[in-house]
Structures are given as structure tokens and as C-alpha cells.
Amino acid sequence: MIDLYFWTTPNGYKPLLFLEETGLDHRLVPVNISKGDQFKPQFLAISPNNRIPAIVDYAPAGDGARLSVFESGAILLYLAEKTGRFLPRRLRGRVEVLEWLFWQMGGLGPMAGQNHHFAGYAPVKLPYAIDRYVRETGRLYGVLDKHLANRAFVAGDEYTIADMASYPWIVPHKRQSQNLDDFPHLKRWFETIKARPATVRAYERGAAMNTAPTVSEESRALLFGQSAATVA
């Protein structure tokens, strides 16, 4: 059994896609980040950065003690190694998957996240910041579109954790002021993954859990008002 500490953010959906694809025995543990559940001691014990997702694996390979993992990229890599799925065994294929996994973790996710923040959540709309992150999001879409011109999936002909990492960050493309028609190879890839039964199930489960993803003044302070003092 694996517990997935989950909320309906792009990062939250990454491991849920993997779990739905593989059918690993799991349960969702809601962490409502708009209500401050991420600061509860029991969650901080497994995710010290107070961010979702995190998992607890009650049957890790070769060790009877339960194992917790935080950070979405680390979780995807852990699950791939645990199951032997969605990560090539051969060196070159594995390296390519990891390159694009870290590309998402270090580029697409953070830049699109800042896009969301300045365009949608910031109390003062700063044109320079909005333009900066919309443009950078578009540049990254362009990088992925060009890469996908001669391949079915991010790392070649097979669906991998590199695809699972990037897909949820393309789902809110309209919110990011991006038009998928401008990126035909990316759009083809996106529609292919969107139609996968595991993807449909994952997003249906998320929609049932979070029916009103709104941000109030109280939740804004919880989500964006943290500092070193709050950690201490």
C-alpha cells in the first residue's frame, strides 16, 4: 500500500498518473493547501518543505520499514525504480528520461508556476513580471514542441515518467496564455496523453476531491505569505 498525499496541482497529479498507469495499491490522502493542511505536523514529518505531493510506501523493496518520499520528481523516479516501469533500463534511454524529468523540474514547472502567480494570484498586476513569465513559458513550450517533432513521446517511442512530469503543467495552458495551436507537435503529444485511460481516471479523481479550487485572502496568505520565520 502507498499513501499519496495529494492536492489538485500540476505537481500533485504527476505521481497520481503513475499510480493509475500501474495499478499499484494506493490511497489518496487529501492535503488541502488552501486550508493549511500542509503545515500539520503529521504532514511535515514526511514533507519538510510543506509542499505536496509526498508518498509513504508501506512495502518498499528489500526493507520492511515504511519509506516516505517527497518532491514530485523524486517520487516519480522512486516509483519507476520500484516497479521497473516507465524508465528505460539501458543507459542512453535512462539518461534521456532523466534529462527531461529535470528539465521539467528546473524549468517548465517553476516558470509556469511564476506565470500562474503573477498573472492570477498577485494582488498587484506587474506587467513586466507577467510578460517575463508568459514569454518564458512560451519559450519552454517551443523547446518541447521542437523536441517532439520526430518522436511520439518525450524520450522516444515509449511513454515514461518524463511525460508524466510535463503533462500536468501543460494542462493549464490557457491560464498560462499559451495557444496549443502554435505548437502542433506538443498539441499532438498532449492530446495523446489526455486520452489515456489512466489520465482520464486521475483527473476525474482530482476533480471529485477539489470541486472549488478558489483562492481567498486567507488562503493567499497561507500559500504565498511564508518566510524563514514561518518555517522556524
C-alpha positions as a LaTeX table, in Angstrom:
\begin{tabular}{lrrr}
\hline
Residue & $x$ (\AA) & $y$ (\AA) & $z$ (\AA) \\
\hline
Met1 & 0.00 & 0.00 & 0.00 \\
Ile2 & 1.16 & 3.51 & $-0.87$ \\
Asp3 & $-0.35$ & 6.66 & 0.60 \\
Leu4 & $-0.25$ & 9.59 & $-1.82$ \\
Tyr5 & $-0.54$ & 12.94 & $-0.07$ \\
Phe6 & $-2.27$ & 14.84 & $-2.81$ \\
Trp7 & $-3.91$ & 18.05 & $-3.91$ \\
Thr8 & $-5.06$ & 19.16 & $-7.34$ \\
Thr9 & $-1.95$ & 20.99 & $-8.51$ \\
Pro10 & 0.19 & 20.02 & $-11.51$ \\
Asn11 & 2.80 & 18.53 & $-9.19$ \\
Gly12 & 0.13 & 16.59 & $-7.33$ \\
Tyr13 & $-1.07$ & 14.90 & $-10.49$ \\
Lys14 & 2.36 & 13.59 & $-11.50$ \\
Pro15 & 2.52 & 10.59 & $-9.13$ \\
Leu16 & $-1.22$ & 10.00 & $-9.46$ \\
Leu17 & $-0.72$ & 9.49 & $-13.20$ \\
Phe18 & 1.95 & 6.89 & $-12.42$ \\
Leu19 & $-0.19$ & 5.08 & $-9.85$ \\
Glu20 & $-3.16$ & 4.97 & $-12.21$ \\
Glu21 & $-0.98$ & 3.65 & $-15.03$ \\
Thr22 & 0.50 & 0.83 & $-12.96$ \\
Gly23 & $-2.43$ & $-0.07$ & $-10.72$ \\
Leu24 & $-0.23$ & $-0.05$ & $-7.62$ \\
Asp25 & $-2.32$ & $-0.38$ & $-4.49$ \\
His26 & $-2.69$ & 3.13 & $-3.13$ \\
Arg27 & $-4.99$ & 5.59 & $-1.42$ \\
Leu28 & $-5.23$ & 9.35 & $-1.72$ \\
Val29 & $-4.71$ & 11.42 & 1.42 \\
Pro30 & $-6.08$ & 14.93 & 0.78 \\
Val31 & $-3.84$ & 17.84 & 1.76 \\
Asn32 & $-5.94$ & 20.95 & 1.23 \\
Ile33 & $-3.26$ & 23.55 & 0.72 \\
Ser34 & $-5.81$ & 26.38 & 0.71 \\
Lys35 & $-6.74$ & 25.49 & 4.29 \\
Gly36 & $-3.20$ & 24.99 & 5.60 \\
Asp37 & $-3.14$ & 21.18 & 5.78 \\
Gln38 & 0.45 & 21.29 & 4.51 \\
Phe39 & 1.57 & 22.74 & 7.86 \\
Lys40 & 0.17 & 19.95 & 10.01 \\
Pro41 & 2.91 & 18.12 & 11.97 \\
Gln42 & 1.99 & 14.72 & 10.56 \\
Phe43 & 2.49 & 16.01 & 7.02 \\
Leu44 & 5.68 & 17.92 & 7.81 \\
Ala45 & 7.12 & 14.69 & 9.18 \\
Ile46 & 7.16 & 13.28 & 5.64 \\
Ser47 & 7.40 & 16.51 & 3.61 \\
Pro48 & 9.58 & 19.03 & 5.48 \\
Asn49 & 9.26 & 21.59 & 2.67 \\
Asn50 & 5.49 & 21.77 & 3.35 \\
Arg51 & 4.66 & 21.04 & $-0.28$ \\
Ile52 & 2.64 & 18.31 & $-1.93$ \\
Pro53 & 2.97 & 15.66 & $-3.18$ \\
Ala54 & 4.56 & 13.14 & $-0.87$ \\
Ile55 & 4.17 & 9.40 & $-0.54$ \\
Val56 & 4.53 & 6.78 & 2.15 \\
Asp57 & 5.32 & 3.30 & 0.86 \\
Tyr58 & 4.42 & 0.66 & 3.42 \\
Ala59 & 6.18 & $-2.11$ & 1.46 \\
Pro60 & 9.43 & $-0.74$ & $-0.01$ \\
Ala61 & 11.62 & $-3.20$ & $-1.85$ \\
Gly62 & 14.13 & $-5.03$ & 0.33 \\
Asp63 & 13.19 & $-3.22$ & 3.54 \\
Gly64 & 10.29 & $-3.90$ & 5.86 \\
Ala65 & 10.19 & $-0.40$ & 7.33 \\
Arg66 & 7.88 & 2.11 & 5.69 \\
Leu67 & 9.54 & 4.74 & 3.49 \\
Ser68 & 8.44 & 8.30 & 2.80 \\
Val69 & 9.44 & 10.33 & $-0.27$ \\
Phe70 & 8.79 & 13.99 & $-1.00$ \\
Glu71 & 9.34 & 16.09 & $-4.16$ \\
Ser72 & 7.39 & 15.05 & $-7.26$ \\
Gly73 & 10.43 & 14.23 & $-9.40$ \\
Ala74 & 11.95 & 12.08 & $-6.67$ \\
Ile75 & 8.62 & 10.30 & $-6.25$ \\
Leu76 & 8.36 & 9.51 & $-9.96$ \\
Leu77 & 11.91 & 8.19 & $-10.02$ \\
Tyr78 & 11.31 & 6.12 & $-6.88$ \\
Leu79 & 8.12 & 4.57 & $-8.27$ \\
Ala80 & 9.76 & 3.84 & $-11.62$ \\
Glu81 & 12.64 & 2.06 & $-9.92$ \\
Lys82 & 10.30 & 0.22 & $-7.57$ \\
Thr83 & 8.19 & $-1.18$ & $-10.40$ \\
Gly84 & 10.72 & $-1.33$ & $-13.24$ \\
Arg85 & 8.29 & 0.62 & $-15.41$ \\
Phe86 & 8.30 & 3.90 & $-17.34$ \\
Leu87 & 12.08 & 4.30 & $-17.04$ \\
Pro88 & 14.37 & 2.57 & $-19.54$ \\
Arg89 & 16.96 & 0.19 & $-18.17$ \\
Arg90 & 19.55 & 0.94 & $-20.87$ \\
Leu91 & 21.93 & 3.79 & $-20.19$ \\
Arg92 & 21.11 & 6.14 & $-23.07$ \\
Gly93 & 17.37 & 5.81 & $-22.73$ \\
Arg94 & 17.55 & 6.30 & $-18.97$ \\
Val95 & 19.73 & 9.39 & $-19.35$ \\
Glu96 & 17.30 & 10.96 & $-21.81$ \\
Val97 & 14.34 & 10.40 & $-19.50$ \\
Leu98 & 16.23 & 11.92 & $-16.57$ \\
Glu99 & 17.33 & 14.91 & $-18.66$ \\
Trp100 & 13.73 & 15.78 & $-19.47$ \\
Leu101 & 12.49 & 14.97 & $-15.98$ \\
Phe102 & 14.93 & 17.52 & $-14.58$ \\
Trp103 & 14.12 & 19.92 & $-17.42$ \\
Gln104 & 10.57 & 19.96 & $-16.15$ \\
Met105 & 11.57 & 20.21 & $-12.50$ \\
Gly106 & 14.02 & 23.06 & $-13.09$ \\
Gly107 & 12.36 & 24.86 & $-15.99$ \\
Leu108 & 8.78 & 24.23 & $-17.09$ \\
Gly109 & 7.35 & 23.83 & $-13.58$ \\
Pro110 & 8.98 & 26.84 & $-11.91$ \\
Met111 & 8.48 & 29.19 & $-14.87$ \\
Ala112 & 4.85 & 28.21 & $-15.45$ \\
Gly113 & 4.31 & 28.45 & $-11.69$ \\
Gln114 & 5.53 & 32.04 & $-11.67$ \\
Asn115 & 3.32 & 32.65 & $-14.70$ \\
His116 & 0.32 & 31.45 & $-12.65$ \\
His117 & 1.32 & 33.58 & $-9.70$ \\
Phe118 & 1.88 & 36.94 & $-11.34$ \\
Ala119 & $-0.99$ & 36.64 & $-13.82$ \\
Gly120 & $-3.54$ & 35.09 & $-11.48$ \\
Tyr121 & $-2.70$ & 35.46 & $-7.81$ \\
Ala122 & $-0.53$ & 38.55 & $-7.30$ \\
Pro123 & $-2.56$ & 41.33 & $-5.61$ \\
Val124 & $-0.80$ & 43.90 & $-7.82$ \\
Lys125 & $-0.53$ & 43.13 & $-11.53$ \\
Leu126 & 3.03 & 43.84 & $-12.66$ \\
Pro127 & 3.19 & 43.96 & $-16.48$ \\
Tyr128 & 6.92 & 43.28 & $-16.58$ \\
Ala129 & 6.61 & 40.14 & $-14.41$ \\
Ile130 & 3.59 & 38.85 & $-16.31$ \\
Asp131 & 5.28 & 39.39 & $-19.68$ \\
Arg132 & 8.52 & 37.85 & $-18.45$ \\
Tyr133 & 6.93 & 34.57 & $-17.34$ \\
Val134 & 4.41 & 34.30 & $-20.17$ \\
Arg135 & 7.29 & 34.65 & $-22.63$ \\
Glu136 & 9.48 & 32.17 & $-20.80$ \\
Thr137 & 6.62 & 29.68 & $-20.59$ \\
Gly138 & 6.17 & 30.08 & $-24.34$ \\
Arg139 & 9.87 & 29.53 & $-24.93$ \\
Leu140 & 9.75 & 26.29 & $-22.97$ \\
Tyr141 & 6.67 & 25.16 & $-24.89$ \\
Gly142 & 8.68 & 25.86 & $-28.03$ \\
Val143 & 11.60 & 23.77 & $-26.80$ \\
Leu144 & 9.31 & 20.83 & $-26.10$ \\
Asp145 & 7.42 & 21.27 & $-29.38$ \\
Lys146 & 10.64 & 21.17 & $-31.39$ \\
His147 & 11.86 & 18.14 & $-29.44$ \\
Leu148 & 8.60 & 16.27 & $-30.13$ \\
Ala149 & 8.75 & 16.86 & $-33.90$ \\
Asn150 & 10.26 & 13.43 & $-34.59$ \\
Arg151 & 9.14 & 11.34 & $-31.63$ \\
Ala152 & 5.89 & 10.12 & $-30.10$ \\
Phe153 & 6.83 & 10.89 & $-26.51$ \\
Val154 & 9.39 & 12.99 & $-24.71$ \\
Ala155 & 12.04 & 10.27 & $-24.59$ \\
Gly156 & 11.19 & 8.44 & $-27.80$ \\
Asp157 & 8.55 & 5.87 & $-28.70$ \\
Glu158 & 7.62 & 4.90 & $-25.13$ \\
Tyr159 & 5.60 & 6.76 & $-22.52$ \\
Thr160 & 7.77 & 7.45 & $-19.47$ \\
Ile161 & 7.99 & 9.47 & $-16.27$ \\
Ala162 & 9.34 & 12.35 & $-18.38$ \\
Asp163 & 5.90 & 12.63 & $-19.98$ \\
Met164 & 4.12 & 12.28 & $-16.64$ \\
Ala165 & 6.19 & 15.13 & $-15.24$ \\
Ser166 & 5.46 & 17.61 & $-18.03$ \\
Tyr167 & 1.88 & 16.82 & $-19.00$ \\
Pro168 & 0.18 & 18.27 & $-15.87$ \\
Trp169 & 2.00 & 21.56 & $-16.41$ \\
Ile170 & 0.58 & 21.82 & $-19.94$ \\
Val171 & $-2.99$ & 21.15 & $-18.79$ \\
Pro172 & $-3.48$ & 24.80 & $-17.69$ \\
His173 & $-2.10$ & 26.17 & $-20.98$ \\
Lys174 & $-4.91$ & 28.69 & $-21.40$ \\
Arg175 & $-4.24$ & 30.04 & $-17.92$ \\
Gln176 & $-0.60$ & 30.41 & $-18.96$ \\
Ser177 & $-1.64$ & 32.48 & $-22.04$ \\
Gln178 & $-0.43$ & 29.75 & $-24.40$ \\
Asn179 & $-2.25$ & 28.52 & $-27.53$ \\
Leu180 & $-1.54$ & 24.88 & $-28.30$ \\
Asp181 & $-2.29$ & 25.52 & $-31.97$ \\
Asp182 & 1.02 & 27.39 & $-32.04$ \\
Phe183 & 2.81 & 24.18 & $-31.01$ \\
Pro184 & 1.48 & 21.38 & $-33.26$ \\
His185 & 3.85 & 18.62 & $-32.11$ \\
Leu186 & 3.23 & 19.49 & $-28.47$ \\
Lys187 & $-0.51$ & 19.55 & $-29.11$ \\
Arg188 & $-0.43$ & 16.08 & $-30.70$ \\
Trp189 & 1.53 & 14.73 & $-27.71$ \\
Phe190 & $-0.81$ & 16.46 & $-25.26$ \\
Glu191 & $-3.96$ & 15.04 & $-26.85$ \\
Thr192 & $-2.43$ & 11.55 & $-26.91$ \\
Ile193 & $-1.72$ & 11.60 & $-23.18$ \\
Lys194 & $-5.04$ & 13.27 & $-22.36$ \\
Ala195 & $-6.85$ & 10.32 & $-23.97$ \\
Arg196 & $-5.02$ & 7.64 & $-21.98$ \\
Pro197 & $-7.48$ & 5.87 & $-19.64$ \\
Ala198 & $-5.14$ & 6.35 & $-16.66$ \\
Thr199 & $-5.00$ & 10.09 & $-17.33$ \\
Val200 & $-8.79$ & 10.30 & $-17.51$ \\
Arg201 & $-9.12$ & 8.42 & $-14.22$ \\
Ala202 & $-6.53$ & 10.56 & $-12.46$ \\
Tyr203 & $-8.18$ & 13.84 & $-13.39$ \\
Glu204 & $-11.64$ & 12.54 & $-12.57$ \\
Arg205 & $-10.43$ & 11.63 & $-9.08$ \\
Gly206 & $-8.87$ & 15.04 & $-8.61$ \\
Ala207 & $-11.99$ & 16.86 & $-9.79$ \\
Ala208 & $-14.11$ & 14.89 & $-7.32$ \\
Met209 & $-11.79$ & 15.85 & $-4.47$ \\
Asn210 & $-11.48$ & 19.58 & $-5.16$ \\
Thr211 & $-14.73$ & 20.98 & $-6.51$ \\
Ala212 & $-13.98$ & 24.65 & $-5.83$ \\
Pro213 & $-10.30$ & 25.48 & $-6.43$ \\
Thr214 & $-10.55$ & 29.14 & $-5.40$ \\
Val215 & $-8.10$ & 31.35 & $-3.52$ \\
Ser216 & $-9.37$ & 33.63 & $-0.76$ \\
Glu217 & $-7.43$ & 36.25 & 1.16 \\
Glu218 & $-6.90$ & 33.72 & 3.95 \\
Ser219 & $-5.64$ & 31.02 & 1.60 \\
Arg220 & $-3.50$ & 33.56 & $-0.27$ \\
Ala221 & $-1.65$ & 34.27 & 2.98 \\
Leu222 & $-1.17$ & 30.54 & 3.57 \\
Leu223 & 0.07 & 29.87 & 0.05 \\
Phe224 & 2.23 & 32.93 & $-0.55$ \\
Gly225 & 2.99 & 34.52 & 2.81 \\
Gln226 & 5.65 & 32.13 & 4.05 \\
Ser227 & 9.18 & 33.07 & 5.10 \\
Ala228 & 12.05 & 31.72 & 7.14 \\
Ala229 & 10.14 & 32.77 & 10.24 \\
Thr230 & 7.17 & 30.55 & 9.38 \\
Val231 & 9.48 & 27.58 & 8.89 \\
Ala232 & 11.07 & 28.20 & 12.27 \\
\hline
\end{tabular}
